[in-house]
């Protein structure tokens, strides 16, 4: 078995590995941030799943020396979005920013 790849951040890059399959939309969860060190063998990431009009699920993953720890929580009233025209700029924002009724 090959070592786990720690630095993948996009599904398209992951698909290059022929052993990977998926069910459903692999882009449902959006990467908020990720850090890793290949030499030391650790990785930390935070992913977000938007739940329209309610909030989002936030999943934090940490891997060190083959051990994995994860936490999942619901954040009411928050939403992940990218800053327009800025690459790699996801942020958690209040849902009311996106509520056009209040304009």
C-alpha positions in Angstrom: 0.0 0.0 0.0 1.3 3.5 -0.9 1.6 6.3 1.6 -1.3 8.6 2.0 -1.0 11.8 0.0 -1.2 14.8 2.4 -1.1 17.7 0.0 -4.2 17.2 -2.2 -6.6 20.1 -2.1 -8.7 19.7 -5.3 -10.9 16.8 -6.4 -9.6 17.1 -10.0 -6.0 16.5 -8.8 -7.2 13.6 -6.7 -8.8 11.9 -9.7 -5.3 11.5 -11.2 -5.0 8.5 -8.8 -6.8 5.6 -10.6 -7.6 3.8 -7.3 -9.9 6.6 -6.0 -13.7 6.4 -6.6 -16.6 8.5 -5.3 -20.4 8.4 -4.8 -22.4 11.7 -4.8 -20.9 15.1 -5.4 -17.2 15.0 -4.2 -17.2 18.8 -4.1 -20.1 19.0 -1.5 -17.5 19.8 1.1 -15.4 22.9 0.4 -11.9 23.2 1.8 -11.6 26.2 4.1 -7.9 25.7 4.9 -5.2 23.0 4.9 -1.6 22.7 6.2 0.8 19.8 5.9 4.4 18.8 6.3 5.4 15.7 4.2 8.7 15.3 6.0 7.1 15.2 9.4 4.0 13.3 8.2 1.3 15.5 9.5 -1.7 17.2 7.9 -4.5 19.5 9.3 -7.6 20.6 7.3 -10.9 22.3 7.8 -13.8 21.6 5.4 -17.2 23.2 5.3 -20.6 21.9 4.0 -23.2 24.6 3.5 -26.8 23.9 4.6 -28.9 26.5 2.8 -30.7 29.0 5.0 -29.5 27.3 8.2 -25.7 27.3 8.5 -23.0 24.9 7.8 -21.2 21.8 9.0 -17.5 22.3 9.8 -15.2 19.3 9.9 -11.7 19.5 11.3 -9.2 16.7 10.5 -5.7 16.1 11.9 -3.4 13.3 10.8 -0.1 12.6 12.5 2.1 9.5 12.0 -0.8 7.5 10.6 -3.2 8.5 13.4 -6.3 10.5 12.4 -8.6 12.7 14.6 -11.7 14.4 13.4 -14.3 16.7 14.8 -17.6 17.8 13.3 -19.9 20.7 14.4 -22.8 22.7 13.1 -22.3 26.4 12.9 -25.7 28.1 12.7 -26.1 31.2 10.6 -22.7 30.8 8.8 -21.9 30.1 5.2 -18.7 29.4 3.2 -17.9 31.7 0.3 -14.9 32.8 -1.8 -13.9 36.4 -2.1 -14.6 37.5 -5.6 -11.5 37.7 -7.9 -9.2 36.3 -5.1 -7.8 32.8 -5.5 -7.8 30.5 -2.5 -9.9 32.9 -0.4 -12.7 30.9 1.3 -14.2 32.5 4.4 -17.0 31.7 6.8 -19.5 34.6 6.7 -22.9 35.3 8.3 -25.8 34.2 6.1 -27.4 37.6 6.3 -24.7 39.0 3.9 -26.3 36.7 1.3 -29.9 37.6 2.2 -31.1 39.8 -0.6 -34.4 40.6 1.3 -32.6 43.0 3.6 -31.1 45.1 0.7 
